[in-house]
């Protein structure tokens, strides 16, 4: 099972348990909407993405780059 399929499965279970689609959004689902896992093959739901970003932009998120430490 791939990480993406696990994320989709987890979100599907949350949707069923709450009785409403995306009433509760898993942290990993939010990560996909924020672009933390890279580009999606198709555009994501813009309203759902805006809800997760809450006024921010995915470009405003930390780049995830590494900081070099030590003297080498």
C-alpha positions as CSV (number, residue, x, y, z in Angstrom):
1,X,0.0,0.0,0.0
2,X,1.4,3.4,-1.0
3,X,1.4,6.4,1.4
4,X,-1.1,8.2,-0.8
5,X,-3.5,5.3,-0.8
6,X,-3.3,5.2,3.0
7,X,-4.1,8.9,3.2
8,X,-7.1,8.5,0.9
9,X,-8.3,5.5,2.9
10,X,-7.9,7.4,6.2
11,X,-9.8,10.4,4.9
12,X,-12.6,8.1,3.6
13,X,-13.0,6.5,7.0
14,X,-13.2,9.9,8.6
15,X,-15.8,11.0,6.1
16,X,-18.0,7.9,6.9
17,X,-17.5,8.2,10.7
18,X,-18.5,11.9,10.8
19,X,-21.3,11.5,8.2
20,X,-20.0,14.4,6.2
21,X,-17.3,14.7,3.6
22,X,-14.3,16.6,5.0
23,X,-16.0,17.6,8.2
24,X,-12.7,16.4,9.8
25,X,-9.6,16.6,7.7
26,X,-6.7,14.3,8.5
27,X,-3.3,16.0,8.9
28,X,-2.0,14.1,6.0
29,X,-4.9,15.1,3.8
30,X,-4.2,18.7,4.7
31,X,-0.6,18.1,3.7
32,X,-1.6,17.0,0.2
33,X,-3.8,20.1,-0.1
34,X,-1.0,22.3,1.0
35,X,1.4,20.7,-1.5
36,X,3.7,19.1,1.1
37,X,3.7,15.9,-1.0
38,X,4.5,17.7,-4.3
39,X,2.1,18.4,-7.2
40,X,-1.0,16.4,-7.6
41,X,-1.8,14.8,-11.0
42,X,-5.0,16.9,-11.2
43,X,-6.0,20.1,-9.5
44,X,-7.4,19.8,-6.0
45,X,-10.8,21.2,-4.9
46,X,-10.1,24.9,-4.6
47,X,-12.6,25.5,-1.8
48,X,-11.3,22.7,0.2
49,X,-7.7,23.8,-0.3
50,X,-8.6,27.4,0.7
51,X,-10.2,26.0,3.9
52,X,-7.0,24.2,4.8
53,X,-4.8,27.1,4.0
54,X,-7.0,29.5,5.9
55,X,-5.8,32.6,4.2
56,X,-2.2,31.5,3.7
57,X,-0.6,30.3,0.4
58,X,1.1,27.0,-0.1
59,X,4.2,29.0,-1.2
60,X,4.3,30.6,2.2
61,X,5.0,27.2,3.9
62,X,8.5,26.3,4.9
63,X,10.4,24.8,1.9
64,X,11.5,21.7,3.8
65,X,15.1,22.3,2.9
66,X,17.9,21.1,5.1
67,X,20.1,23.3,7.2
68,X,23.8,22.4,7.1
69,X,25.3,21.9,10.5
70,X,28.8,21.2,11.8
71,X,32.1,22.1,10.2
72,X,31.9,19.3,7.6
